[in-house]
Amino acid sequence: MRASQFTFATLKEVPSDADVISAKLMLRAGLIRKSASGLYSWLPMGLKTLQKVEKIIREEMNAINCQELLMPVVQSAELWQESGRWEAYGPELLRIKDRHDRDFVLGPTHEEVITDIARNLLKSYKQLPVSYYQVQTKFRDEIRPRFGVMRSREFIMKDAYSFHIDQPSLQKTYDDMYRAYTNIFTRLGLDFRAVQADTGSIGGFASHEFQVLANSGEDDIVFSDTSDYAANIELAEAVAVGERATPSQEKTDVSTPNMPTCEQVAEHLDLPLSQTVKTLIVEGVDDENGNPTLVALVLRGDHTLNEVKAEKLPQVKAPLTMASEEAMKNAGLYKGYIGVFDLNIPVIVDKSAAILADFVSGANKPDFHTTGVNWERDAQITQVADIRNVVEGDPSPDGQGKLQIKRGIEVGHIFQLGDKYAKALNCAVMGEQGKPVITMMGCYGIGVTRIVAAAIEQNHDDNGIIWKTSSTGESIAPFTVAIVPMIKGKMKDAENDKVMQLAEQLYADLKTKGVDALIDDRDERAGVKFADLELVGIPHRIVISEKNIDENGEVTYEYVNRQDGEKQMLKLDEVLAKIGV
Amino acid sequence: MRASQFTFATLKEVPSDADVISAKLMLRAGLIRKSASGLYSWLPMGLKTLQKVEKIIREEMNAINCQELLMPVVQSAELWQESGRWEAYGPELLRIKDRHDRDFVLGPTHEEVITDIARNLLKSYKQLPVSYYQVQTKFRDEIRPRFGVMRSREFIMKDAYSFHIDQPSLQKTYDDMYRAYTNIFTRLGLDFRAVQADTGSIGGFASHEFQVLANSGEDDIVFSDTSDYAANIELAEAVAVGERATPSQEKTDVSTPNMPTCEQVAEHLDLPLSQTVKTLIVEGVDDENGNPTLVALVLRGDHTLNEVKAEKLPQVKAPLTMASEEAMKNAGLYKGYIGVFDLNIPVIVDKSAAILADFVSGANKPDFHTTGVNWERDAQITQVADIRNVVEGDPSPDGQGKLQIKRGIEVGHIFQLGDKYAKALNCAVMGEQGKPVITMMGCYGIGVTRIVAAAIEQNHDDNGIIWKTSSTGESIAPFTVAIVPMIKGKMKDAENDKVMQLAEQLYADLKTKGVDALIDDRDERAGVKFADLELVGIPHRIVISEKNIDENGEVTYEYVNRQDGEKQMLKLDEVLAKIGV
């Protein structure tokens, strides 16, 4: 590509509403332009990268015999009513009406449509397993679109769906997908982790997220420093260390006026925070008469509640809701001073809190806490459960090493759906025994547009974007190589210039070798070109200049690798070796 | 591709609501599935063809330095309010509200969005000319979706837009696009015509439609049998032949009870239909006091009104509206018996009607017509104008040959927009004189999904789809070649079968040569396979069978070309020559 015929839409100013570095750099480098809140156009520079991402994804999907198709963006409401999601899905689902006042949705996902296709297409177990994918525009009406294309409203996803006669077949395709995803994110040059993820309300089946490590990530992901264990914090199992000691103190009330938090009490009593407990009151499921109930959740003072875990408890109402002040007052509970004893409601105690002895709790009266509390002797446990978030240094649940926590950007998610959609939409095939069998399904998503932002979050510097060359030697940079001929005067007069001829020759040579090269033939100062090329993040820059042609016509090329920024003077074959051709 | 790993979704039954042959065949061949009214999914077989179409389009767009970008499907209403189309566009524009009750549209076209991008991107005349294209999903809320993907609600378009400092630059890019479109449709193997088209209310600038010739087309297109002249019937100039004769008859009222049509009167009077005239009363523009007016349009009895031409008359109100019975009664006009004389309203006479002498018109009284009418002597002409549709046999307006009329499917449209959108959205650049200049724009569309249907309308037979190999040797068939190994028993047991080995060898060889081949390794009867392959329209079919291997191991291949259906027994090199490799 000739830079003079390509849109460099670089900006000097950082757009004021760009909130993360990737959004700033994508706007500044002219990869995208904002059209409206959460709606972006991909300019030629950005689309080149996006299409490279799509190509890698397609290759890996095709390699595992996942077949590409294309479903409509606009979906009939009837299918969503059949699956039950017309009611269940929140306001992120953009519901629209056509000119005949019929209901439709802008698809945030395509389970319903693919299941509708499958129930028409699939007749016999002999057609299974089968999997389909598409690369398609999706819409999710985010209440507050942010982080550029990472949490935009319109975005491109690769979504795949598989159909199976039984769970082992689903597991096999799931494993194929896991490997394909690993290949994809490796080829994209991303530093990522596949982590166990929560399966939400469906439950029971496997789910993994593919998380790109970046400080701006919205997810907390947890790994062992020793083993392969990795999980989303929502799911990561918290292990209690040690056993409960024998009580050695008497239960004693102490005055703690205006000290409703564990931190205040621990400091006041000069005790470690881990020797205190907090009792959270949440709404329970209604009793047999339909009356509201309350549940007490007890955690160590230095731990935080894991809402996803708590919500899975059968006693707790979903979605998890803290009890109102009024409900607590009616139950004789004083916020900030709730004790673990004398409660007439279920007391669910986190594993780490359950092994404490001689600990501090609220006294169930205002401005008092109780020291020397001991389970069984002073307070009864209804159930011990894992309801806390893990913290750094916790033992890994696989018994190997300690846990670390990092921020991640979710770029992929694979999920064993089981029969949820197939059952609702009656997607059945004739089984081997001649009877209809509801199919098992998997679904597998990749946030295609989000990947570009995630790659930039991971690799950039003060001068702009850095596109990392992957371990497979691939790059999703808009161009792999930039050739900059240093010409005196205007480009249009440089046709017979020796430097220009060398540049053109190298450009033609790289094209022949299949390298996506850019020749910067713009009439701009070298400084402007270098700044643009660094901002956009072209991995290899080659400058050709008259001063580097010696009296014998021998040419030395100035080579700069965007990653390390080191300038080297090289012969042609050395330059080509750097590019890897 | 192995057929056993690919979805053949062929149907025996013709879906009942498929209204044209292409829709029937696309559904039967498993190219598409209907999801809801005007909404289709592209199954793997159809998507393969669609992607081949997209690839050719992209190559030709890139070849003329048109840069690809990607704009959002969902567009802000504000941009449409700026351009004035929020009000002007009909109910085909699907207006939606997001969760914050803000207005958006599902884009049926992207003039507003690209102009918004351009006004931010373009600063100086030095950046011009520049052109951008995208391949993107569009939505048009058709009142009655029909003809499968030809008039669906959601569809894929390639839409391009160019920006210029002046008209000559626009003309140059327009000419480039014209050539690129000619290349595209030629490479797609379509029998098409580029025809002059109406520029609608914008007026003044050039526009061409690319029409695929097919009986099911919705457009009438007109060509000379001798010259290059070709136009949409909306635009085709109607020429009057000969000069008006001197009056030879007296004006005489004749009784024509219950004969309101020219046909009835001509038959009753035993005169040629071309000797009668009809007078149509339409609504005129309001007079200076804002009162409604009427206009009479006079045509030869055998001619039909061209509404597009009539609407362009300054006296006529747009959109063209026939006068109500009440308005006619108030004006003393009797429907079916309106005369060309004694009218107090403008009388606009078509050129061919204006050269009649001694003709028949209504008598302006019920149940009477008048014979021997002559212009000037009996009736006054306000204006002579071209307001009729051309008919077969009319002289070509370029003076060469006679006109023919065929039906066409519009697959492309190029258009010089002038400054319509650039002015409304203030898309200006600094001109050479240092003053801001509003840019000139062109827009250029191709109906990508529609092309697949149009190709099928043009080439099919009783057995299914035929994909024509283009004059450039290209094909948009899902697969170019099908290899059918005739095996006894199950495919999974055939690994060491000589026939299977030959088939695999040929398959591998074709893949190496870049041929998109399908090996039909399905456990189906040969008849089922042949029927499927013919329905889907694979251009070349090669059957390998043990009976065609002689005692020396010499193999003869059964070759069938889908286009002519002729079966030939060939040696391998002859088969490859047929495929063109």
Interface residues (C-beta under 8 A of the other chain):
Chain A: Q5 F6 T7 A9 R33 S35 A36 L39 Y40 S41 W42 L43 P44 L47 L50 N65 Q67 E68 L69 L70 M71 P72 V73 V74 Q75 S76 E78 P91 E92 L94 I96 D98 R99 F104 L106 V113 D116 I117 N120 L121 V130 Y132 T137 F139 D141 I143 R153 E154
Chain B: Q5 F6 T7 A9 R33 S35 A36 L39 Y40 S41 W42 L43 P44 L47 L50 N65 Q67 E68 L69 L70 M71 P72 V73 V74 Q75 S76 E78 P91 E92 L94 I96 D98 R99 F104 L106 V113 D116 I117 N120 L121 V130 Y132 T137 F139 D141 I143 R153 E154
